[in-house]
Amino acid sequence: MPKTVKLMQGSEACTAGALAAGLRFYAGYPITPSTEVAELCSEELPKIGGTFVQMEDEIGSIAAIIGASLTGKKAMTATSGPGFSLMQECIGYASLCEIPIVIINAQRMGPSTGMPTSPAQGDVMQARWGTHGDHAIIVLAPGNVRECFELTIRAFDLAEKYRVPVIVLTDEVISHMREKVELPDPRDVKPLRRAMPKAPAGYKPYAADPNGGVPLMAPFGSGYRWHCTGLFHEESGAPSGKAEVADALVRRLDAKITNNVDDICECAEESTKDCEVLVVAFGSSAMSALSAVRRARKEGIKAGLLRPKTLWPFPEKAFKAAAAKAKTIVVPEMNLGQLALEVERIAGCNSQVVRVGKVNGELFRPEEVYAAITGAK
């Protein structure tokens, strides 16, 4: 099949990936640096019979895509900073009600209005724990424009497979940088289709499928009658205040993610098999980290890079393997140590963890990461 080579912006690649994955409903509110996603969806969705709606705010936006997903449509929104904060309660609702949606969050400097046009990576923990209560979530982090396309497709597939909100965590640099990208023929993209129950009779929307712990989801309006509530609920969807129902539900929601980490988690690695200094970085920070690691290698320093494409659940198995021989772990990130917290938790006392935080709205330069590598050698 013929392929297309394009010079693309990260936000454009996210949009192309979403359309290839079957996106048919987008609701959003313009906010820097994610607005290009909304603009492109407004142009492209009507061409294929899809729907674009500009909502009054980010709360309305995520509520709208939840409603669209309940009717069987693949749905997405995009936001940044304060908008992502506004979406948190509905992310919790979608998590408890097991409604597949995709949220692109192009990180920017914060808190509050911050520096809207400057890059940051301060939403790592918010993406995981922003909504209250124990909840399952999947967060993907593209490291270049090509991955914006690929991981947005993957976000839709994972959302449908596990009936869970999936966040694509980009940043201002990844969203706005341009690279040459080779796109596959649309006919070669095989997006995952939502599994349907066999018949309306006796349908229970929250009865876990024995093959993966994920209930089969019938679209509203398709002849299936079911109740969807943010209260804890039984398999029928009926609200329940029973302790045993709450316990079983929360544990199942957690298990459908934690029991499938090998399927969900992805990493990119370079020179990790013998590294004595391991650099752990994601997103745009990883681009500078890669240059620093390659320079260190040329100078005889056994440095390696682990770049998580999946931030949550954190790829613990891959990290432990990469860190097995490392005396020091360097974590450059555009925040004051959010990813480093997870690295420190898993590394324990086995390695020294060096935090390299940056919160001035500027991207890391390779020499900054290189200095941390040589200083930690």
N, C-alpha and C positions, 0 to 999 in steps of 0.2 A: 504494500500500500504506500502511496506517496506521502512524504512528510513535508512539513512546512518549517522553514527557518525564518525566525523573526527577531528583530531587536525589540525586546520587551522590558517594560517596567515590572517590578515585583507585584504591584497591585493588579496590573493587567494580567500577569500570569496566574494570580489567584483567581481572578474572574474567569479566565479561560479554563482553568482546572475545574471550577465549580460548574460551568456549563457542560464540560465534558462528562462530569459525574452525574449529570441529570438535574441540575438546579432548575427549578421552574417557578420559584417564588422568592423574591427578595424584598425585605422591608428594612428601611434604615433612615438615619438622620445624618446629614453631612457633618463631618468633624475631621480636622487635620490630625494625622496624615493618612487617613483611610478613605477620604472622599472619592478618590479615583475609582474605587471598587463600586461604589454606588452609581457614579456617572456611567461607567461601562455597562453595568447591569441594566440601567435605564435605557440604554441604547440597544443592547443585544437581546434581552429577554422577550420584548414584544415581537421580535423577528421569528421566534420559535414557539409562539403561543404561550409564553410565560407571563408572569405578572411582576411588575415593579411598583412599589408603593413607598413614597416618601412620607414618613410618619411625623408626628408632632414632637417626638423626643425618643430617646433610646429605650425607655421603658415600654412605650407603645411598639417600638420596632421589634423587640424580642418577643413581646406578647403576640404580635402578629405572626411571626414565623412559627411560634409554637402552635398557633391555631391552624396555620397552613399545613404543618407536618401532621397534625391529627387527621387531616382530610386525605393524607397520602402523598402530599407533595414534598419533594426535597426542597428544603428551605434554608436560607442563610441570611445573616446580617454582618455588617462590618462596623467597627467603631475604634475608639482610642480613649485613653485617659479617663476623664470624667464620665464619658459615655459608658465605658466598661463598668465603672463603679455603679452606675444606675441600673445596669442589667442584672446585678447579682441575685436579687430575690427571685427573678424569673428563671435564672440558671438553676437555682435550687428547686423550683417547681418542676422544671423539665427533668431534673435528675431524679426526683422522687416519683414523678409520673412516667418516667422512662420514655421521653419524647425525643426522637433524634433530631438535632439541629446542629448547624455549624456557625460558629462565631469567629470572624477574623478580627483580631485585636492588634492593631499597629501601635506598638508602644511608643510613648513620648515622655518627655520629662515631666515629673510631678513631684509631690502631690498637687491637688487642686488644678488650676489652669496651667500652672507651671510654665514650660517653654514649648508651645504647641508644635513648632517646626524643628525641634531638636530631638535626636535619638536618645533612648534610654532602654533599660531592661529591668525596670522596677516592678513589673507585674507578675513575676515568677510565682511568688507565694499567693498573690491575689487570684491568679488563674486557678491555683489548686484549692485554696481555702477561702475564697472571697465570699461565698455564700455560707450561711450558718448551718451548723449540724454536720454530722458525718455524711459524706456523699461521694459517689464515684464520679470521676471526671477523666477525660483524656485531653492532653495538651501536646500539640505538635509544634516544632520550631524549625522552619525552613532556614537554611544557611546560605541560599543563593536564589537567583530568580527561577532557575529550572525547578528547584525544589518547591517554590511557591506553587507552581503548577502541579507537581506530583503529589505534594502533601495535602493540597486542598482536595484532590480526588480521594486520597486516602482518608481524609477527615470525613468525607461523606460516607465512604464504605464502612468505617469504624462506627460512625453514628448509627447507621442502619443495622449493622451486625449486632451491636451491643445495646441498642436503644438508649443512647446516652448523649448528652451534649458534648461536642468536640470543639476545642478552641485551637485556632491556628494563630500562634503567637509570633508575629513579625515585629518589625520596628521601623522607625522612620527611614533608616538607611536601606534595609531590605525592600521596603515598600516602594521607594523612589528610585533606586539604582536601576540601571539598564544593562542587560547582557544579551548576547546572542543565544537564543533558545531554539532547539529543534523540537517541534511539536509533533506528536504522532498523528497519523490519520485518525479522525474521529471514530471511524469504524473499527479501529484497533483497540479503542478504549472500552473495556468491559466493566462498567460500574456495577456494583452490587445492588441487587434488587431486594426490596423489603420482603421478608418471608411472610406469607399470609396463612392464617388458620384455615382449616379445611371447610368448616361449615358454621353458620351462626348458632345452631342448636347447641346449648351447653357451653358457649364460648366464655372463657374466663380470661380477661385481659392481663391479669397479673399472675397467671399460673405458669411457673417457670418451665421452659422446654427442657426435657431431661438431657439433651445433648450439649447444653451450654449455659443453662440457668437463665436464659433470656426469653421472656414471654413473646409469643407471636402477636403481632399488632395489626388489628383490622382498622382500616380507615373509617372515620366518621362518614355516615351517609351511604355505606356500602351494604347495608342490611344487617349489620352487627350492632347490637345494643350493649353499650358499656358505659360505666361511670368513671370519670377522670377527676380526681381530687388531690389537692395538696395536703390533705389530712392523711395520716397513716391509714392503710386500707388493706382489706383482705384480697384474696385472689380474684374475687368478683368485681373489685373496685369499690365496694361499699366501705365507708369510713369505719374505723375501729379504734377504740381506746384501750384495747387489751394489751397487756405487757408482752405476752408471747407473740402476738401479731407484729407489734413494733419491732421486737428483737429479730424475728425471722426476716422481716422485710429489709431492715437496715443491713443485716449480715448478707443477705442475698445480693443486694445492690453493690456491696463492697466486693463480694466474691466473684461476681461476673467480670470484674476488672482484674482483681489480684490473681485470680486463677488462670488468667489468659495473658499474662505479661509477655510471654514468649511470642505470642502472636501480635501483640500491640507494639512492643518496644523496638525501636530501630536506632542505630548509631552509625556514624562514620568514624573511621579510625585511620591514623597514619603513624607508623613506626612505634606501635605500642608493645610489640612482642618482647622487646628487650629494654624498654625505656626505664631510666632511673629518675627522670623528671617527667612527670605526666602533666600535661596541660588539659584542663577540662573547660570547654567554652562552647557557647551556642550562638546561633544567629550571626549578626554582623561582627560581633567580637571574635568569632571563630575564624573569620577571614584573616584578620591580623595575626591571630594566634598561629595559624597554619604557616604563614610566612616566617614567623619567629622560630617555629619548630624546625623548619627546613634550613634556616640559617644556622641554628644551633647544631644540627646534624652535620652540616658541612664543616663545622669547626670541631667535630669530634665529641660533642656533647650528646649523650644518649637521651634525647628528648622525644616525646611522643604526644600525639593529640587524640583525645576522645571528644567527639562532638555529638551530643545527644540530639537526634531528630525528634525523639519523644522525650519531653521533659517530665510529664506525668502520665502514667506511673513512671518513676525514675528507673532507667535501665540498670538496675543494681547488679545484675549478673555480668553484664559487659564491663561495667565499671570495675568490679572486683578483679576480673581477669586482666584488664589493662593496668590496674594498679598493683598487681601482684609483686612486681620487682621494683616498684617506684619507691624511692626514699622520700621524695618530695612531690607534692601535688600543687600545681599553680592554677588558680581559678580567676581569670580575668572576666569581669562582667560589669556592665554599666549600671551598677547599683552598689550598695554597701555590703554585699555578701549573702544574697538570698540563695543562689545556687550553691554557694560554698557551705551553707548550713547543712544541706543534704549530703554533700561530699564529706564533710566532717563527721556526720552521723555514721556513714557507712565505713569510712576509712578508720574510724576509731583512733587507736594509738599506734596503728601500723605505719603511718606516714605523717610527715609534717605537711599541713595544709597552709598554703600561702594565699591570702586573699589579696586580689588586685582590683579594687573597686574604683569606678570612675563615675562621677555624678555632675559633670560640668556641661553636659549636652554635646560633648564631642566624642567621635569614634576613637577607639584605641588605634594608636600607631603601632606597627610591628615592632619598632625598637623598644616600646614600653613593655611589651610582653617578653621580648628578648632579654631585657634587663632583669625582669623577674625570674626568668629561667636561669640566667647566669649567676644571679645573686643567690639563687636557691641551690645551685649545683653543689 
